[in-house]
Amino acid sequence: MIQRSYEKSKYGNLYLVPTPIGNLDDITIRAKNILNECDIIYAEDSRETLKLLKLLNINKKVESCHKYSEMIHKDKIISILKEGKNIAYVTDRGTPLISDPGNVIVDYAIENNINVIALPGPNALLPAINMSGISNQRFLFYGFLNKKKTYAKKELIDLKEIKHTLIFYEAPHRIKDTLSLMLEVLGNRKIALVREISKLYEEIIRDNIENVIKLCDNIKGEIVIIVQGSTNIDDNNNYEEMINELISSGYTKRDAIREIAERYNISKNKLYNEFK
């Protein structure tokens, strides 16, 4: 059955509300309004959310719903929505569902013809890639690798030939092992390690994987890893033809090579050497 979310519904709306990952000023006016106007808030951690609501001067009922209890709470949540009440769902920090809980509730809401409305707002991956100095033209957000090394290694092998920039989340106690595994599987690529985004001790480390590993012994805070995509030239893509087409359209050879390098996340130097 085709679902069209703008059609008027007799049910309430399920709002996915992003919350600040650090600086409280990152909360949006719309997010504050939804949290204030909804009938009930479901939260990954009700204690953390109550702290935020207190700072925002919002007095609202908050129920807990984390990744281990979504299946337990989903029927109750749908029942509330079918009564015509509006629910806001928040996680501890950032945007729900993005390496955070909420997928079960959202899927079940959609199955029951509930309007799901996701608000724009704070997240870690976009600021991180924009600060990284690594191509943001095309990127793949992967999130957390598997905690087990053998599975994580297989995941990286599957990602090895992707030319788009790769984005990962990682915890500080695993960062050195993860970077060591990336060095083994992906090679010594250019990376940016971004931590504590929007907080007092926000830091960006830009270098190759081998050098960044040396700085990770005492690193703290939530971490985003931005990894340069594969720079292997793919024989299946006729880059020379693409470059010549751009030159024919008015590009200089230098600018044409730069454009193709950014478009396909390829090393400019490799293209220069290939098409002298």
Beta strands, then each sheet from edge to edge (+ up, - down):
strand 1: 13-16
strand 2: 40-43
strand 3: 62-64
strand 4: 87-90
strand 5: 115-118
strand 6: 139-143
strand 7: 165-170
strand 8: 190-195
strand 9: 203-208
strand 10: 223-227
sheet 1: 3+ 2+ 4+ 1+ 5+
sheet 2: 6+ 7+ 10- 8+ 9-
end
